[in-house]
Amino acid sequence: MGEAEQHLSTVCKRFARVVSAHEPYPTTFEKKRDPYRALVRAVVFQQLSGKAAGTIHGRFIALYQGQDHPEPEDVLKTSIEALRGVGLSRQKIAAIQDISQKRIDGIIPPAKALTRLGDEEIIERLTAARGVGRWTVEMYLMFTLGRPDVLPIDDLGVRKGAEKLYRRSFTPKELGAFGERWAPFRSAAAWHLWRIADTLTPEKAVKKVAVKKAAKRK
């Protein structure tokens, strides 16, 4: 187990029963990924299947020949008709244009500058852009910047995992208060709660671990 799993197992007996059945929370991340590019991609992918969104995102990038990604100024110069032509809705176009403008205005800084900011300041800055919600920024904090103490309380999978693990219901606010005990590794807690929601109840996890141990003894 990683440091996060050891901490969760120490502070919570129920976590101790299940974390060994999951892959540990990752410890290496693509920290240099530009927030401007990440948010543009996130907006394109909203409410679409991965395949469809990937096709539209590829067509969007292809509008800007010779660039691996358009600069904000280039996006703002692109006609609505051209952007609609690659499959973007008017709502998503407005969001991408706003993200581009906020990059130019310095509200969305480059990756290097962003990494110096605290979690809440990053959330405040990035959610100022149209179409960018707190959940999107929390995913960026967790899986790009590798911030260890983020608990996405509005994520249904995280709440469902907590409800399975603790056999009780949670509102987002209740989960936020309850989850304070997992600090400073709430990102890892979310990681394992997702896996509980998707794959294993605590009882199945315990049984799976027991079967593995029995097999090793043989």
PAVOTI-849286 format. One record per residue: x, y, z of N, C-alpha, C, O in turn; residue number from 1. Coordinates in steps of 0.001 Angstrom, whole numbers, m for minus. Layout:
// residues N
n.x,n.y,n.z,ca.x,ca.y,ca.z,c.x,c.y,c.z,o.x,o.y,o.z,i
X,Y,Z,X,Y,Z,X,Y,Z,X,Y,Z,NUM
...
***
This chain:
// residues 218
n.x,n.y,n.z,ca.x,ca.y,ca.z,c.x,c.y,c.z,o.x,o.y,o.z,i
828,m1198,0,0,0,0,863,1248,0,1982,1246,512,1
329,2312,m580,1011,3584,m554,757,4301,761,16,3817,1617,2
1383,5460,907,1228,6237,2138,m234,6599,2378,m705,6564,3515,3
m944,6945,1320,m2349,7325,1460,m3180,6149,1969,m4005,6307,2869,4
m2957,4974,1389,m3723,3793,1819,m3409,3428,3265,m4299,3022,4013,5
m2158,3571,3657,m1788,3291,5049,m2496,4246,5997,m2961,3844,7063,6
m2577,5519,5602,m3262,6501,6439,m4752,6179,6547,m5310,6175,7645,7
m5395,5909,5411,m6823,5605,5425,m7117,4353,6244,m8122,4290,6951,8
m6245,3365,6148,m6430,2129,6918,m6270,2373,8410,m6900,1696,9222,9
m5432,3335,8774,m5210,3663,10185,m6395,4402,10785,m6792,4130,11918,10
m6961,5341,10026,m8036,6182,10569,m9407,5546,10416,m10367,6007,11033,11
m9522,4491,9605,m10837,3904,9355,m10727,2399,9141,m10094,1948,8186,12
m11341,1625,10026,m11298,167,9915,m11985,m318,8645,m11585,m1333,8075,13
m13009,392,8198,m13711,m44,6990,m12845,142,5747,m12837,m708,4857,14
m12128,1240,5690,m11179,1405,4590,m10103,328,4664,m9674,m188,3632,15
m9668,m12,5858,m8619,m1014,6022,m9025,m2353,5403,m8173,m3121,4956,16
m10323,m2624,5380,m10799,m3895,4836,m10814,m3938,3312,m10802,m5019,2724,17
m10839,m2770,2667,m11064,m2773,1222,m9906,m2250,374,m9780,m2642,m787,18
m9060,m1377,918,m8075,m727,47,m7086,m1714,m569,m6584,m1478,m1668,19
m6804,m2802,116,m5847,m3764,m437,m6404,m4510,m1649,m5655,m5158,m2380,20
m7730,m4419,m1863,m8338,m5059,m3026,m8324,m4155,m4256,m8715,m4577,m5344,21
m7873,m2912,m4085,m7843,m1947,m5186,m6411,m1578,m5539,m5486,m1786,m4753,22
m6247,m1023,m6745,m4962,m432,m7091,m4753,812,m6225,m5711,1541,m5968,23
m3529,1068,m5771,m3280,2274,m4966,m3553,3535,m5760,m3483,3540,m6989,24
m3862,4595,m5051,m4039,5894,m5691,m2731,6266,m6387,m1665,6139,m5784,25
m2784,6725,m7651,m1546,7029,m8381,m756,8154,m7730,m1320,9043,m7094,26
554,8098,m7899,1431,9100,m7274,2212,9923,m8294,2949,10831,m7912,27
2067,9622,m9581,2732,10418,m10619,1673,11008,m11545,706,10339,m11911,28
1872,12265,m11916,866,12977,m12685,1535,13876,m13712,2706,14234,m13585,29
747,14238,m14753,1225,15114,m15815,1027,16567,m15378,142,17261,m15878,30
1860,17014,m14441,1644,18311,m13802,1788,19500,m14750,1254,20573,m14468,31
2490,19335,m15851,2721,20455,m16751,1569,20676,m17740,1641,21582,m18570,32
529,19877,m17663,m580,20015,m18594,m1251,21374,m18412,m1695,21714,m17316,33
m1320,22125,m19465,m1816,23492,m19436,m3300,23524,m19053,m4097,22814,m19667,34
m3695,24331,m18052,m5109,24392,m17651,m6014,24901,m18761,m7158,24462,m18879,35
m5513,25822,m19575,m6311,26323,m20711,m6669,25176,m21647,m7832,25017,m22019,36
m5679,24379,m22029,m5941,23250,m22919,m6834,22206,m22244,m7728,21639,m22872,37
m6580,21965,m20969,m7368,20964,m20242,m8838,21363,m20166,m9718,20513,m20303,38
m9110,22647,m19950,m10496,23107,m19833,m11200,23097,m21185,m12375,22742,m21274,39
m10486,23484,m22231,m11082,23411,m23568,m11489,21968,m23871,m12592,21714,m24355,40
m10599,21038,m23586,m10900,19628,m23837,m12071,19160,m22976,m12948,18441,m23454,41
m12084,19572,m21700,m13157,19164,m20795,m14514,19638,m21304,m15496,18900,m21234,42
m14573,20871,m21816,m15829,21405,m22344,m16280,20612,m23567,m17460,20284,m23691,43
m15353,20304,m24466,m15702,19522,m25657,m16282,18171,m25258,m17227,17689,m25884,44
m15720,17558,m24217,m16116,16212,m23826,m17385,16166,m22968,m17920,15084,m22727,45
m17867,17300,m22514,m19043,17318,m21649,m20261,16702,m22342,m20582,17044,m23480,46
m20938,15780,m21629,m22210,15186,m22062,m22121,14421,m23377,m23118,14283,m24086,47
m20936,13926,m23704,m20763,13131,m24915,m20015,11850,m24586,m19290,11787,m23593,48
m20192,10828,m25416,m19389,9624,m25256,m17948,9952,m25612,m17680,10893,m26358,49
m17028,9171,m25075,m15613,9419,m25319,m15261,9424,m26797,m14470,10256,m27243,50
m15840,8502,m27562,m15520,8382,m28983,m16007,9603,m29757,m15266,10172,m30558,51
m17262,10006,m29515,m17828,11151,m30223,m17081,12429,m29859,m16772,13246,m30726,52
m16792,12595,m28566,m16087,13794,m28111,m14678,13841,m28692,m14198,14905,m29083,53
m14020,12689,m28746,m12672,12633,m29301,m12643,13036,m30769,m11709,13697,m31223,54
m13671,12634,m31503,m13755,12998,m32917,m13925,14510,m33081,m13260,15131,m33911,55
m14820,15092,m32283,m15062,16537,m32367,m13819,17313,m31936,m13455,18312,m32556,56
m13175,16848,m30874,m11966,17525,m30398,m10870,17470,m31465,m10156,18451,m31672,57
m10739,16334,m32135,m9750,16204,m33202,m10034,17139,m34364,m9114,17726,m34933,58
m11301,17279,m34716,m11676,18198,m35798,m11404,19650,m35391,m10981,20466,m36209,59
m11652,19952,m34129,m11392,21305,m33617,m9905,21640,m33731,m9543,22713,m34214,60
m9054,20731,m33290,m7607,20951,m33367,m7165,21085,m34826,m6283,21883,m35145,61
m7788,20296,m35709,m7402,20291,m37123,m7701,21617,m37817,m7166,21883,m38893,62
m8549,22452,m37216,m8818,23767,m37791,m7563,24635,m37819,m7457,25567,m38617,63
m6624,24319,m36949,m5453,25177,m36755,m4203,24429,m37239,m3473,23832,m36446,64
m3982,24474,m38515,m2893,23714,m39126,m1539,24195,m38605,m1293,25390,m38442,65
m671,23210,m38351,667,23520,m37861,743,23742,m36365,1815,24056,m35848,66
m376,23587,m35647,m387,23751,m34192,m914,22479,m33544,m1854,21858,m34039,67
m287,22097,m32417,m836,20952,m31700,m2041,21362,m30862,m2805,20508,m30413,68
m2216,22669,m30648,m3404,23211,m29989,m3466,24696,m30300,m2430,25361,m30293,69
m4652,25239,m30574,m4740,26664,m30897,m4467,27558,m29693,m4804,27215,m28560,70
m3856,28698,m29953,m3694,29710,m28920,m5038,30400,m28689,m5893,30387,m29575,71
m5238,30998,m27523,m6527,31657,m27247,m6900,32695,m28290,m8063,32802,m28680,72
m5909,33462,m28741,m6180,34488,m29750,m6705,33878,m31047,m7568,34453,m31711,73
m6172,32701,m31400,m6623,32029,m32613,m8070,31568,m32491,m8844,31657,m33444,74
m8426,31075,m31312,m9802,30615,m31088,m10778,31781,m31247,m11821,31646,m31886,75
m10428,32922,m30660,m11324,34075,m30704,m11462,34653,m32114,m12448,35329,m32409,76
m10498,34396,m32974,m10572,34861,m34356,m11368,33910,m35246,m11736,34268,m36365,77
m11633,32710,m34758,m12313,31691,m35561,m13810,31980,m35617,m14420,32310,m34600,78
m14385,31858,m36774,m15810,32157,m36939,m16680,31111,m36241,m16284,29959,m36066,79
m17857,31544,m35856,m18831,30631,m35244,m19163,29504,m36224,m19307,28347,m35830,80
m19280,29856,m37496,m19627,28855,m38511,m18577,27748,m38588,m18921,26573,m38716,81
m17294,28122,m38509,m16227,27124,m38559,m16265,26219,m37332,m16072,25008,m37439,82
m16511,26801,m36188,m16570,26017,m34949,m17804,25113,m34930,m17749,23978,m34458,83
m18908,25633,m35448,m20104,24798,m35553,m19857,23643,m36526,m20392,22547,m36360,84
m19048,23909,m37529,m18786,22904,m38547,m18052,21678,m38045,m18153,20612,m38651,85
m17307,21804,m36937,m16601,20637,m36398,m17468,19855,m35422,m17061,18803,m34928,86
m18689,20379,m35138,m19607,19644,m34273,m19828,20253,m32907,m20479,19640,m32060,87
m19305,21441,m32669,m19483,22096,m31368,m20832,22800,m31313,m21245,23447,m32276,88
m21514,22668,m30181,m22767,23385,m29983,m22473,24858,m29703,m21345,25218,m29367,89
m23488,25700,m29844,m23306,27121,m29566,m22922,27347,m28105,m22135,28243,m27798,90
m23474,26540,m27208,m23153,26658,m25790,m21679,26338,m25534,m21012,27034,m24769,91
m21181,25294,m26170,m19779,24923,m25982,m18841,25931,m26638,m17757,26205,m26124,92
m19258,26474,m27763,m18441,27506,m28409,m18305,28713,m27492,m17212,29257,m27330,93
m19416,29130,m26891,m19377,30265,m25973,m18455,29988,m24787,m17733,30873,m24328,94
m18488,28752,m24299,m17628,28377,m23169,m16154,28402,m23574,m15320,28935,m22841,95
m15830,27835,m24726,m14439,27802,m25192,m13923,29215,m25457,m12767,29523,m25168,96
m14769,30055,m25999,m14368,31448,m26221,m14105,32166,m24898,m13168,32957,m24788,97
m14938,31883,m23899,m14751,32525,m22595,m13479,32024,m21914,m12760,32804,m21288,98
m13200,30732,m22033,m11956,30169,m21491,m10757,30846,m22164,m9775,31189,m21506,99
m10851,31030,m23464,m9761,31670,m24215,m9558,33114,m23749,m8427,33559,m23554,100
m10657,33832,m23575,m10543,35224,m23146,m9966,35323,m21742,m9163,36212,m21457,101
m10373,34415,m20869,m9865,34462,m19496,m8394,34049,m19425,m7685,34441,m18498,102
m7936,33266,m20390,m6505,32986,m20470,m5754,34257,m20873,m4712,34575,m20299,103
m6276,34971,m21847,m5655,36217,m22279,m5642,37238,m21139,m4673,37980,m20976,104
m6718,37273,m20357,m6829,38235,m19252,m5991,37846,m18034,m5844,38637,m17103,105
m5437,36620,m18040,m4597,36182,m16928,m5345,35518,m15797,m4738,35131,m14798,106
m6658,35376,m15933,m7438,34699,m14888,m7095,33214,m14868,m7004,32605,m13802,107
m6907,32637,m16050,m6445,31252,m16177,m4966,31315,m16544,m4634,31536,m17709,108
m4075,31127,m15579,m2642,31282,m15849,m2045,30030,m16485,m2702,28990,m16539,109
m795,30121,m16969,m89,28931,m17451,103,27912,m16320,m38,28239,m15142,110
424,26684,m16702,530,25597,m15730,1519,25899,m14608,1233,25647,m13437,111
2682,26440,m14969,3717,26676,m13961,3244,27652,m12893,3500,27452,m11706,112
2558,28705,m13313,2044,29678,m12353,901,29091,m11537,762,29387,m10351,113
81,28258,m12174,m1077,27685,m11482,m651,26769,m10343,m1304,26732,m9301,114
444,26028,m10534,867,25074,m9518,1285,25746,m8212,1376,25088,m7176,115
1537,27045,m8259,1929,27764,m7043,714,28168,m6200,869,28608,m5061,116
m482,28022,m6750,m1697,28456,m6067,m2286,27324,m5230,m2051,26147,m5503,117
m3053,27697,m4208,m3752,26714,m3389,m4969,26166,m4106,m5427,26736,m5096,118
m5493,25055,m3601,m6616,24383,m4247,m7815,25307,m4443,m8357,25387,m5545,119
m8233,26000,m3396,m9431,26829,m3492,m9245,28005,m4434,m10192,28407,m5109,120
m8046,28563,m4493,m7817,29668,m5425,m7858,29171,m6864,m8354,29864,m7753,121
m7338,27969,m7091,m7409,27383,m8433,m8862,27156,m8825,m9262,27461,m9948,122
m9649,26621,m7902,m11068,26383,m8177,m11775,27696,m8489,m12567,27769,m9429,123
m11496,28725,m7709,m12141,30026,m7922,m11784,30612,m9291,m12648,31141,m9991,124
m10515,30514,m9664,m10080,31072,m10942,m10669,30312,m12133,m11201,30919,m13063,125
m10570,28993,m12095,m10980,28218,m13262,m12489,28141,m13421,m12985,28080,m14546,126
m13226,28141,m12322,m14687,28105,m12435,m15259,29466,m12822,m16460,29584,m13066,127
m14412,30492,m12881,m14871,31787,m13376,m15185,31716,m14864,m15916,32556,m15388,128
m14634,30717,m15544,m14881,30548,m16977,m16239,29894,m17201,m16647,29003,m16456,129
m16910,30339,m18209,m18217,29795,m18561,m18123,28302,m18875,m17211,27861,m19575,130
m19072,27536,m18351,m19126,26111,m18650,m18182,25251,m17846,m18118,24041,m18062,131
m17445,25847,m16921,m16486,25092,m16112,m17006,25029,m14672,m17073,26048,m13984,132
m17368,23836,m14229,m17884,23656,m12878,m16810,23210,m11906,m15685,22900,m12295,133
m17172,23183,m10656,m16224,22801,m9606,m15705,21379,m9821,m14520,21119,m9615,134
m16575,20463,m10230,m16160,19068,m10418,m15048,18969,m11463,m14076,18239,m11271,135
m15193,19706,m12569,m14173,19673,m13616,m12820,20104,m13072,m11795,19500,m13387,136
m12821,21153,m12253,m11565,21647,m11686,m11028,20669,m10645,m9816,20481,m10542,137
m11905,20055,m9884,m11447,19065,m8900,m10756,17894,m9590,m9762,17379,m9077,138
m11266,17464,m10745,m10608,16385,m11491,m9233,16836,m11976,m8287,16048,m11980,139
m9120,18088,m12380,m7827,18640,m12807,m6854,18675,m11627,m5679,18336,m11772,140
m7350,19086,m10465,m6508,19118,m9270,m6005,17728,m8909,m4838,17556,m8556,141
m6881,16745,m8999,m6528,15387,m8574,m5620,14676,m9570,m4602,14099,m9188,142
m5993,14720,m10849,m5359,13829,m11814,m4368,14513,m12748,m3722,13845,m13556,143
m4237,15836,m12650,m3179,16527,m13384,m2164,17129,m12420,m961,16902,m12547,144
m2659,17896,m11459,m1747,18506,m10493,m1365,17550,m9366,m403,17802,m8640,145
m2107,16458,m9215,m1767,15483,m8184,m1976,16006,m6773,m1250,15617,m5858,146
m2959,16885,m6581,m3224,17405,m5242,m3817,16288,m4386,m4786,15654,m4803,147
m3262,16031,m3202,m3627,14835,m2439,m4877,14952,m1577,m5367,13946,m1064,148
m5401,16166,m1411,m6457,16335,m402,m7706,16978,m983,m8209,17968,m452,149
m8207,16405,m2085,m9409,16907,m2750,m10515,15865,m2619,m10320,14701,m2969,150
m11669,16281,m2119,m12808,15365,m1996,m13970,15932,m2813,m14609,16892,m2381,151
m14257,15354,m3988,m15346,15855,m4834,m16710,15406,m4320,m17248,14389,m4758,152
m17254,16171,m3394,m18475,15750,m2681,m19703,15734,m3576,m20701,15102,m3230,153
m19657,16416,m4723,m20804,16416,m5630,m20766,15265,m6627,m21686,15108,m7431,154
m19711,14465,m6579,m19588,13326,m7482,m20453,12172,m6979,m20278,11699,m5856,155
m21387,11724,m7820,m22322,10686,m7395,m21606,9389,m7048,m21977,8713,m6088,156
m20572,9031,m7831,m19849,7794,m7554,m19159,7813,m6209,m19149,6804,m5505,157
m18581,8944,m5839,m17921,9065,m4543,m18944,8899,m3415,m18692,8196,m2436,158
m20090,9549,m3563,m21116,9430,m2519,m21668,8009,m2437,m21888,7488,m1344,159
m21891,7383,m3594,m22406,6010,m3583,m21400,5063,m2934,m21778,4149,m2201,160
m20122,5288,m3208,m19097,4461,m2582,m19088,4623,m1079,m18958,3646,m342,161
m19228,5868,m620,m19276,6128,821,m20506,5488,1455,m20439,4969,2569,162
m21624,5528,745,m22848,4930,1280,m22733,3413,1380,m23243,2811,2326,163
m22060,2789,400,m21830,1342,484,m20881,1002,1624,m21099,43,2364,164
m19831,1795,1754,m18814,1496,2756,m19350,1680,4172,m19050,884,5061,165
m20137,2723,4378,m20593,3053,5741,m22056,2697,5996,m22557,2883,7105,166
m22743,2183,4968,m24129,1742,5111,m25030,2844,5666,m25805,2631,6598,167
m24908,4005,5075,m25748,5150,5427,m25760,6100,4244,m24909,6020,3358,168
m26728,6995,4238,m26808,7967,3154,m26012,9218,3496,m25782,9520,4668,169
m25594,9943,2464,m24846,11183,2631,m25385,12239,1671,m25596,11954,492,170
m25607,13441,2160,m25741,14586,1273,m24326,15064,966,m23397,14705,1689,171
m24135,15857,m79,m22787,16374,m328,m22196,17084,891,m21024,16892,1214,172
m22993,17892,1558,m22500,18621,2726,m22101,17659,3844,m21072,17846,4494,173
m22914,16637,4059,m22603,15650,5104,m21326,14886,4771,m20511,14608,5652,174
m21158,14547,3488,m19949,13821,3100,m18712,14688,3296,m17661,14197,3708,175
m18841,15986,2997,m17718,16885,3200,m17283,16936,4644,m16088,16904,4941,176
m18250,17014,5548,m17930,17056,6982,m17381,15712,7454,m16401,15664,8197,177
m18018,14617,7018,m17589,13282,7427,m16187,12983,6907,m15382,12352,7591,178
m15903,13444,5685,m14634,13130,5048,m13441,13877,5598,m12308,13604,5201,179
m13668,14813,6504,m12528,15529,7085,m11574,14584,7805,m10384,14871,7939,180
m12106,13455,8265,m11261,12476,8974,m10247,11817,8039,m9273,11228,8507,181
m10461,11908,6729,m9537,11275,5771,m8386,12193,5376,m7443,11752,4718,182
m8450,13455,5767,m7377,14399,5442,m6065,13913,6059,m6087,13313,7134,183
m4937,14151,5417,m4704,14938,4199,m4677,14106,2924,m3972,14449,1975,184
m5442,13012,2895,m5426,12127,1722,m6842,11888,1206,m7220,10755,906,185
m7621,12968,1104,m8999,12806,654,m9103,12463,m834,m10104,11890,m1263,186
m8093,12801,m1620,m8097,12386,m3040,m8036,10865,m3140,m8747,10261,m3943,187
m7195,10257,m2332,m7099,8795,m2324,m8385,8172,m1802,m8810,7123,m2287,188
m9010,8816,m812,m10290,8317,m309,m11313,8289,m1444,m12032,7303,m1609,189
m11379,9370,m2224,m12300,9412,m3358,m11988,8309,m4360,m12893,7655,m4879,190
m10704,8106,m4628,m10251,7059,m5564,m10799,5699,m5149,m11306,4954,m5988,191
m10701,5371,m3874,m11175,4067,m3410,m12695,4011,m3301,m13284,2948,m3495,192
m13337,5127,m2998,m14798,5142,m2964,m15376,4920,m4356,m16399,4251,m4499,193
m14733,5472,m5387,m15171,5183,m6759,m15117,3696,m7033,m16030,3141,m7645,194
m14063,3052,m6588,m13912,1631,m6857,m14911,790,m6063,m15376,m242,m6545,195
m15228,1215,m4890,m16261,524,m4117,m17610,646,m4819,m18364,m325,m4895,196
m17910,1824,m5326,m19187,2045,m6011,m19280,1234,m7298,m20352,737,m7644,197
m18165,1102,m8006,m18173,446,m9315,m18020,m1064,m9249,m18544,m1781,m10101,198
m17297,m1555,m8231,m16904,m2965,m8283,m17226,m3760,m7030,m17790,m4850,m7121,199
m16882,m3241,m5878,m16910,m4076,m4684,m17650,m3432,m3524,m17436,m2260,m3214,200
m18511,m4197,m2892,m19022,m3804,m1587,m17956,m4193,m572,m17086,m4999,m901,201
m17982,m3659,647,m16986,m4067,1648,m16964,m5568,1880,m15898,m6151,2072,202
m18145,m6204,1862,m18196,m7638,2115,m17490,m8425,1004,m16765,m9381,1278,203
m17711,m8011,m263,m17074,m8698,m1380,m15578,m8467,m1376,m14803,m9358,m1723,204
m15173,m7266,m982,m13754,m6969,m940,m13048,m7838,90,m11972,m8374,m176,205
m13651,m7979,1263,m13075,m8818,2312,m12977,m10267,1839,m11967,m10935,2063,206
m14029,m10743,1186,m14036,m12116,687,m12952,m12316,m362,m12273,m13343,m369,207
m12786,m11329,m1256,m11780,m11431,m2307,m10378,m11496,m1728,m9552,m12293,m2171,208
m10111,m10650,m732,m8802,m10654,m78,m8562,m11982,617,m7457,m12523,566,209
m9610,m12517,1278,m9483,m13790,1985,m9161,m14931,1016,m8351,m15805,1324,210
m9803,m14915,m158,m9550,m15945,m1151,m8116,m15868,m1656,m7462,m16894,m1840,211
m7625,m14641,m1880,m6241,m14448,m2329,m5248,m14982,m1292,m4278,m15657,m1636,212
m5508,m14669,m13,m4608,m15119,1055,m4602,m16647,1156,m3557,m17267,1353,213
m5782,m17233,1017,m5880,m18693,1077,m5113,m19346,m66,m4456,m20372,114,214
m5206,m18732,m1254,m4518,m19270,m2423,m3000,m19199,m2229,m2278,m20109,m2636,215
m2520,m18120,m1609,m1089,m17968,m1378,m583,m19031,m391,521,m19555,m541,216
m1404,m19337,613,m988,m20352,1602,m819,m21712,937,42,m22497,1334,217
m1633,m21991,m70,m1546,m23281,m757,m274,m23354,m1595,m23,m24366,m2250,218
***
